[in-house]
Each structure stands twice: as C-alpha cells, then as structure tokens.
Amino acid sequence: MAKRVIAENCAGTIIDVQDYFLAQLGNRPARSRMERNLVAFARLLGYFRIPIVATLERPIHRKGLLPDALKNRLGESKLFEKDFFDLTKEKKIRDHLARLKRKQMLVAGCETDVCVLQSCLGLIDLGYDVFVVEDLVFSSARNTAAALARMQAEGAVVLSYKTLYYELLQAVGGGRPADAIEAKFGPFPNDLPDQIR
C-alpha cells in the first residue's frame, strides 16, 4: 500500500537548525534561503495543525539557538536539547513523540548525513513512517546522496517541499477536499509559497 502524507497522522521534526550548522552553508544568500524555507515549512505545518518538535544539539553556547524568524514561527512547538545525534535516543523526545499519537514524521534540518540520518533510522526503528523533505535538509558535506539513499533503503520516503505542500492541500480551491480543509482549518494563507527557492 502506498504511503501518503495525511495531516492528522503527521508530526514535524526540525533537527538542529542552529547558527553553527547554518554557517556551514557558506554564503549569506544560501543561509538566508534555508532559513526562509524552514519558516515556510513551519507555517505550512502550522496551518494544518501538525505539531512540530525542534531540537538543539548541545553544547548550546557553542552551537547556538534557532534563527529568530524560525523560533517565532514555531510558537507552541516543543523545543528539546539533545546530546545524541539520533533524537529518538533522548527519552524526553521519544516520550513526547509517543504522546502525540502521530505515526508519520516529516523531517527537516541538519546534518543530512549525521543527525538527520540517525534520527530517521531511529524513527523507523520505532515504527514511524518517515518523510524526509529533501530541499529542507542540509549538511557541511557536499555530497549527501549516500545518506539519502540509506534512508530510502531503510524505508524513509524522500519528497520535496512542493510535493508535501500539494499532498497536504489535496485539491484546487473550490473542490470538495479544499472546501473541507477550509472549513476545518480556516482560509488558506495566499502568501504561503507552494515552492521554496
């Protein structure tokens, strides 16, 4: 049976989007673009009332906090500090995810070949369906193809932000599913990008 993203079954994870890791993106435009794109991701999940868990890798004083725009967008989302690369090895995070009673995890953050990879493997081990948003994961490594291939081989689905956007939306405005979504969540924000750049 095909795995489809269903808003009511989803939780989002934003892994270790901190100054230390963002600086590894190199030039300022690349960093600003990733920050803007992650804010769009958080807004999209927020519209569909998909809970988000964000993590910060310790030591915080060296690696930094979330960018202000992303932190402000997360609002009531749960923020955890972690020592393990795999977020599921942290009991507080694992227990929080279990309490959400969501079996699909939408994954963004860094580093693709370390914390994202290990967290995806841990989530899969715990029985979650994992969806990695490919254009919202990043690393200091130039080539992360092997990490993405390993995630897929273990059962993760790699998709784009655009694919996620339209899979959650389900239909063009005025159609039956779109009417039901608007009735449940309110008017869809017309400034929310359907693609990230």
N, C-alpha and C positions, 0 to 999 in steps of 0.2 A: 504494500500500500504506500502511495506517495506521501511524503512528509510535507504538509502545508503549514504555513505560519497562521496561527489562529490567535487573535489578540487576547482573548480571555484565558488562553493557556500559557501566555508568554510572561517572562521577566527579562529585563535587560541587565547586562553587566558592562560596566565601563572600567577597564582594568588599567590602573597605574598611569593615568594621563597627568603627569607631573612635570615641573619645569626641567628637571634633569633629563628626562626622556624626550620631551618636546625639543630641547636644544639639539638633540642628535639628528633632528630632521634637517639641520643645516641652515639654509637661508630663511630669512624672516617671512617671505611670502608662503613658503611651504608650511611653516608652523602656524601662521595665521589661518591658512586654508583648513588645516586639520582641526584647529580649534573651532572655527565656524561650522565645519561639517559635523563635528561632535555635538555642538549646540543644536543643529538641525535634527540630528538623531534623537537627542533628549526631548526636543519639542514634539517630534513625531510620536515617540512612545508616550509622552505626557498626554497628548490628545486622546490616545486610545486607552488611557489609564493603565498603562503597562508599568508595573513597579520597576525601579532601577536600583541596582546595587553598584556602588562605585568603590574602588579600592585605592589605597595609597600604600606604596611599598616603603617600608622603614629602611634606614632612618629618615624621618620626615624632614629634619633640619638640613639634611644634605640633598635630598631628592625633591623637596618642595611639595606644594599643595596643588589642587586643581586650579586651572585658569579661572579667573573671576567670572567670566561670562558663562562658563560651564557650571561652576558651583552655584551661581544664581539661578540657572535654569533647572537645576536638579531639585531645588526646593526641599520637599519632604523625603526625598530619596535617602536611603541608608548609606552612610559612608563608613567604611571599615579600614583600619590599618592592618597590614599583614607582613609577616616575616617569610612565609613560604611563597615560592613562585606560583604554585598551584593554590588558588584561592580556596578550593574545597578541603585543603588540609588544615584550614583555620576553622576550629569548631564553631565559633560565633557566626561566621559567614555561612557555613554548611547548615547550621540550625536555622538561621534566618531564611535561607532559601527554601528549606523544607516547610517552614511555616507559611510561606507564600502560596504553597499548593499549586505551583505553575510548573508544568513539565517541559516547557520549551524555553531555551535560553538563547537570547540574542546577544552576541558577543562583539564588543569593540574595545580598542585600546592598544596597549603595547606591553612588552615587545612581542611581535608576532611569533618569533621563534623561541621565546622563553616563557614568560608568564601567560601569554595568550594560549600558546600550545599546551603547556602543562595544565592550565585551568580547564581547557576544553577536554583534555583526556580525563581529568578528574570528574568533570560534569558528566561525561559519557559513562564513566565507571559507576556513577550514582544513578544512572538510568534516565538522565535528561536527554531530550532531543536538542542538539546544539546547532545553531545557525550563526556562522561567522560572517560578519559584514565586511567583505574583503577590502572595500575602499575606506574603511574606518579602523583598520589595524595597521600598525607601523612598527618599524624596528630601526636600530642603528645599522643592522646588516643590510647590505644592498640587495641581496637575493634571499627571499623568504619562501621561494617556491617549494622547497623540500618540507618546510614546516606546514604549509597549507596542504600539500599532498598527504602528509602524515595524518593531519586532522581529518581529511576526507576519507582516507583509508580506514580510520577508526570509527567512521560513521557521522562525522560533522558534515553539515551542508554549508558550502561556501556560496554566498549570494551577494549581490550588490545592494547598495542603499536604494537605488531606483526600484529594483525588484521587490525589496521589502516594503517600500512605500506603497506600491500598487497592489501587492498581495494583501496588505492590511486594509487598503481602501476598497478593494473588491470590484467596484463598478464606477462608471462615469456618473457625475451628478445627475439627479433626476431618475435614475434607475432604482428599482426596488431595494437592492442592497444598500445603495448610497442613502436612500431615504431612511432606512432602518438605522444606519450608522449615525446620521444627523440627529435622528430622534433620540438615540441613546447618548451621544457624546456632545451634541450641540453643533453649530455651524463649523465646517472645516476651515481652518485658517488659510486664506487665499495667498498669504505671503510665505507659506511653508514650502521650500523648494522640493520638487519631485526628483531632482538630481543634485548631486553635490559636485563641486568643482575643485 
